[in-house]
C-alpha cells in the first residue's frame, strides 16, 4: 500500500478526521538515519503526526515543525512538514536502545522521557505561531492529544503506530479525530465508546486495513465523507544554495577563519544526512560576493 493521508468530516461537519499510512516514509527515514528500532518508532510516530497535521494548514506555502525535547536517552525529535504532506525529520540519538517494556513493546515512553513539545506554524505572517505543551507520557500520541486540548483548545484523539522487525518497518500510520464546535453529546459518546479497546493502528494496517476503512470503523453511523486524499513522503528540501546561505549567515570573520584554515567546509543536512562540500575557492568566492 502506497503512503497517503485522507482528510474527512463526519456528523454534519462537527467531527474532523485524518488518517494515514506511512510505512514507506518511516522506513526511508530509518534507513537514511541508521535508526535503532526504538528511534525508528519514535521518529516514525512524529513524522506521521506531522503529515496529518500539515493538512490542517490553510495556505499552500504554510509549514509546520514539531519539536519534542525530553529528558530520556533519545534526546529529542525534530520533524518538519509542508502543506503537501512532504515530511522530514531526525532524532538526536539515533542509536538509542532500551529493553522492552512490561508489555513486551518498544519502550518509547522511557526513550523520550519528560519535557515539552512545541508546534511551530509558519503561515507567512510576521511571526510564526508557536504552540507549547508539556510531555505528559512520552508516547507522542498522548502528548499530541494533550497539546491539542491545552494549546489549541480542540478536543482530539491521536493514535500513532509503527511496527518494526528485523527486516525494517512492517507498518506505520495513524489517525486524528477532532471535535468541532457544535458537536452533539451523542456524537461524543459514540466516539468514546468506539475508542475504548480500539485495535492498534499499526496492527490494523499490518492486517491490510486502509485509512478509509479505519475511519469508517471509527465514524460508523456519522456519515463520514472523505474531503481529500494526498500522497505523503519523506522529502527533504535542502540544496546547495540553502547551504551557501547558511555559510553566508555566519558572518565575514568566521568565513575568513575557514578560508585561512585552507580546508574548505563540509556541511551536512540534519534532516536527510546529505553532505555539501565547499572548497577553499568556493569560500573565497562567497566572501568576495556576499561580505
PLY file of the C-alpha trace (Angstrom):
ply
format ascii 1.0
element vertex 291
property float x
property float y
property float z
element edge 290
property int vertex1
property int vertex2
end_header
0.00 0.00 0.00
1.45 3.37 -1.03
1.72 6.03 1.65
-1.12 8.56 1.76
-3.26 10.70 4.03
-7.00 11.26 3.94
-8.91 14.18 5.41
-12.57 13.65 6.24
-15.56 15.12 8.03
-18.47 13.43 9.80
-21.53 14.20 11.90
-22.54 17.14 9.69
-19.12 18.73 9.91
-18.83 18.60 13.69
-16.12 15.92 13.51
-12.86 16.41 11.62
-10.74 13.34 10.94
-7.39 12.42 9.42
-5.88 9.01 8.80
-2.60 7.95 7.23
-0.48 5.03 6.14
3.21 5.98 6.30
5.11 2.70 6.13
7.39 3.63 3.23
8.33 7.08 4.50
9.09 5.81 8.01
11.24 3.03 6.59
13.08 5.57 4.42
13.76 7.75 7.47
15.05 4.72 9.37
17.44 3.78 6.57
18.70 7.34 5.98
19.49 7.91 9.64
20.50 4.35 10.56
17.93 4.30 13.35
17.58 1.72 16.07
14.10 0.14 16.30
13.06 2.37 19.19
14.32 5.52 17.44
12.51 4.40 14.28
9.25 4.07 16.19
9.60 7.44 17.93
10.57 9.36 14.80
8.02 7.46 12.70
5.17 8.39 15.01
6.17 12.06 14.88
6.60 12.04 11.09
3.13 10.52 10.74
1.60 13.12 13.04
3.28 15.97 11.17
1.98 14.66 7.86
-1.61 14.63 9.11
-1.25 17.98 10.87
0.08 19.51 7.65
-3.42 19.01 6.22
-4.74 21.34 8.92
-2.73 24.20 7.41
-4.72 26.71 5.35
-2.19 28.20 2.91
-0.25 26.39 0.18
3.04 27.84 1.43
2.35 27.20 5.12
4.75 24.95 7.02
4.90 23.36 10.44
7.59 22.00 12.70
7.18 19.65 15.67
9.92 19.77 18.28
9.95 17.23 21.09
12.55 17.64 23.81
12.56 15.09 26.59
14.99 14.03 29.30
15.18 10.45 28.02
18.14 8.95 26.13
16.57 9.75 22.74
17.36 13.40 23.48
14.83 14.99 21.15
12.92 14.81 17.88
12.59 17.44 15.16
10.14 16.99 12.28
9.06 19.46 9.59
6.25 19.32 7.02
4.82 21.46 4.27
1.17 21.79 3.26
1.55 18.98 0.70
2.45 16.41 3.38
6.12 16.26 2.47
7.81 15.44 5.77
11.36 15.13 7.04
12.93 14.75 10.46
15.62 13.39 12.73
16.28 12.32 16.32
19.20 13.48 18.45
20.34 9.96 19.37
19.61 7.52 16.52
21.34 4.60 18.27
19.32 4.54 21.50
18.47 1.02 22.64
16.39 0.00 25.65
14.86 -3.23 26.97
11.25 -3.90 26.03
8.68 -2.53 28.46
6.50 -4.62 30.77
4.07 -5.28 27.88
6.84 -6.55 25.64
6.72 -3.42 23.47
9.32 -0.84 22.47
9.73 1.49 25.44
9.09 4.82 23.70
7.97 6.42 26.96
11.37 5.91 28.62
13.30 6.77 25.44
11.57 10.16 25.13
11.12 10.92 28.82
9.52 14.11 30.16
9.96 17.60 28.81
7.97 19.61 26.29
6.54 19.64 22.78
6.48 22.68 20.50
4.42 23.03 17.33
5.59 25.90 15.16
3.38 27.02 12.28
4.88 29.34 9.66
1.89 30.88 7.90
3.67 33.74 6.19
2.95 36.23 8.96
5.49 38.46 10.65
5.90 35.93 13.46
5.19 32.19 13.39
2.58 30.68 15.68
4.22 28.65 18.44
2.16 26.22 20.49
3.58 24.61 23.61
2.64 21.76 25.92
4.36 19.56 28.47
5.08 15.95 27.62
2.56 14.01 29.69
3.61 10.48 28.75
6.44 10.39 26.19
4.29 8.16 23.98
3.90 11.04 21.46
0.27 10.29 20.54
-0.88 11.02 24.11
1.34 14.09 24.18
-0.19 15.45 20.98
-3.69 14.75 22.30
-2.79 16.85 25.35
-1.22 19.53 23.12
-4.39 19.92 21.03
-6.55 20.18 24.16
-4.39 22.69 26.02
-2.65 24.75 23.34
-5.24 24.79 20.54
-8.35 24.08 22.66
-9.53 21.37 20.25
-10.72 18.11 21.86
-8.83 15.43 19.95
-7.79 11.81 19.94
-4.44 10.97 18.35
-3.32 7.43 17.56
0.11 6.66 16.08
1.84 3.37 15.50
4.98 1.87 13.99
5.71 -1.86 13.78
9.40 -2.71 13.37
11.04 -6.09 12.89
14.49 -7.31 11.85
13.72 -6.54 8.19
12.58 -2.95 8.78
9.27 -1.18 9.18
6.33 -3.57 8.78
3.60 -0.94 9.07
3.18 2.66 10.18
0.34 5.13 10.30
-2.09 6.95 12.49
-5.32 8.87 12.87
-6.50 12.12 14.44
-10.16 12.64 15.38
-11.21 16.15 16.44
-14.48 17.56 17.76
-15.53 20.82 16.16
-17.90 23.42 17.69
-21.48 22.17 17.72
-20.66 18.50 18.23
-23.60 16.81 19.97
-23.25 14.79 23.14
-24.46 11.69 21.30
-21.56 12.04 18.86
-19.09 12.40 21.69
-20.45 9.31 23.46
-20.28 7.21 20.29
-16.66 8.14 19.70
-15.68 7.50 23.30
-17.22 4.01 23.22
-15.56 3.10 19.93
-12.15 4.29 21.04
-12.23 2.07 24.12
-10.37 -1.08 23.18
-9.93 0.03 19.56
-7.20 -2.08 17.88
-3.75 -0.55 17.48
-3.37 1.41 14.27
-0.16 -0.39 13.31
-1.84 -3.81 13.68
-4.84 -2.72 11.62
-2.55 -1.53 8.83
-0.41 -4.68 9.06
-3.60 -6.73 8.64
-4.40 -4.84 5.44
-6.85 -2.18 6.60
-6.80 1.11 4.68
-7.04 4.59 6.23
-10.56 4.84 4.76
-11.62 1.60 6.42
-10.15 2.67 9.75
-12.11 5.94 9.71
-15.26 4.04 8.70
-14.82 1.86 11.78
-14.48 4.91 14.00
-17.15 7.08 12.37
-19.79 4.48 11.57
-23.34 5.96 11.53
-21.87 9.50 11.43
-21.93 9.88 7.63
-18.15 10.18 7.13
-17.08 11.89 3.92
-13.53 11.95 2.54
-12.62 15.50 1.50
-9.07 14.91 0.32
-6.63 12.09 -0.36
-3.00 13.05 -0.84
0.29 11.14 -1.07
2.83 11.67 1.68
6.57 11.03 1.60
9.88 11.64 3.34
11.17 14.53 1.24
13.94 16.96 2.16
14.14 20.46 0.66
17.83 21.01 1.34
20.01 22.30 -1.50
23.47 23.67 -2.17
22.01 27.19 -2.44
20.42 26.83 1.00
23.74 25.65 2.46
25.51 28.60 0.83
23.07 30.93 2.57
23.83 29.18 5.86
27.54 29.78 5.33
26.99 33.43 4.47
24.88 33.88 7.60
27.78 33.02 9.93
29.48 36.32 9.02
32.66 37.53 7.38
35.01 36.86 10.31
34.05 33.19 10.59
34.28 32.77 6.82
37.77 34.28 6.89
38.77 31.75 9.57
37.53 28.92 7.34
39.45 30.43 4.42
42.68 30.71 6.43
42.35 27.09 7.50
42.56 26.18 3.83
40.43 23.04 4.09
37.12 24.46 2.91
33.89 23.47 4.63
31.67 20.39 4.78
28.03 20.88 5.75
25.55 18.13 6.47
21.76 18.38 6.38
20.33 17.14 9.69
17.11 16.02 8.02
18.46 13.78 5.24
22.21 13.46 6.06
23.24 14.72 2.61
26.73 16.24 2.57
27.66 19.51 0.83
31.34 20.27 0.25
32.69 23.79 -0.27
36.29 24.10 -1.45
38.80 26.79 -0.49
37.93 28.53 -3.75
34.19 28.32 -3.00
34.70 30.02 0.37
36.85 32.71 -1.22
34.14 33.38 -3.81
31.42 33.61 -1.11
33.46 36.18 0.81
34.04 38.31 -2.30
30.41 38.22 -3.43
28.50 38.46 -0.16
30.54 40.17 2.57
0 1
1 2
2 3
3 4
4 5
5 6
6 7
7 8
8 9
9 10
10 11
11 12
12 13
13 14
14 15
15 16
16 17
17 18
18 19
19 20
20 21
21 22
22 23
23 24
24 25
25 26
26 27
27 28
28 29
29 30
30 31
31 32
32 33
33 34
34 35
35 36
36 37
37 38
38 39
39 40
40 41
41 42
42 43
43 44
44 45
45 46
46 47
47 48
48 49
49 50
50 51
51 52
52 53
53 54
54 55
55 56
56 57
57 58
58 59
59 60
60 61
61 62
62 63
63 64
64 65
65 66
66 67
67 68
68 69
69 70
70 71
71 72
72 73
73 74
74 75
75 76
76 77
77 78
78 79
79 80
80 81
81 82
82 83
83 84
84 85
85 86
86 87
87 88
88 89
89 90
90 91
91 92
92 93
93 94
94 95
95 96
96 97
97 98
98 99
99 100
100 101
101 102
102 103
103 104
104 105
105 106
106 107
107 108
108 109
109 110
110 111
111 112
112 113
113 114
114 115
115 116
116 117
117 118
118 119
119 120
120 121
121 122
122 123
123 124
124 125
125 126
126 127
127 128
128 129
129 130
130 131
131 132
132 133
133 134
134 135
135 136
136 137
137 138
138 139
139 140
140 141
141 142
142 143
143 144
144 145
145 146
146 147
147 148
148 149
149 150
150 151
151 152
152 153
153 154
154 155
155 156
156 157
157 158
158 159
159 160
160 161
161 162
162 163
163 164
164 165
165 166
166 167
167 168
168 169
169 170
170 171
171 172
172 173
173 174
174 175
175 176
176 177
177 178
178 179
179 180
180 181
181 182
182 183
183 184
184 185
185 186
186 187
187 188
188 189
189 190
190 191
191 192
192 193
193 194
194 195
195 196
196 197
197 198
198 199
199 200
200 201
201 202
202 203
203 204
204 205
205 206
206 207
207 208
208 209
209 210
210 211
211 212
212 213
213 214
214 215
215 216
216 217
217 218
218 219
219 220
220 221
221 222
222 223
223 224
224 225
225 226
226 227
227 228
228 229
229 230
230 231
231 232
232 233
233 234
234 235
235 236
236 237
237 238
238 239
239 240
240 241
241 242
242 243
243 244
244 245
245 246
246 247
247 248
248 249
249 250
250 251
251 252
252 253
253 254
254 255
255 256
256 257
257 258
258 259
259 260
260 261
261 262
262 263
263 264
264 265
265 266
266 267
267 268
268 269
269 270
270 271
271 272
272 273
273 274
274 275
275 276
276 277
277 278
278 279
279 280
280 281
281 282
282 283
283 284
284 285
285 286
286 287
287 288
288 289
289 290
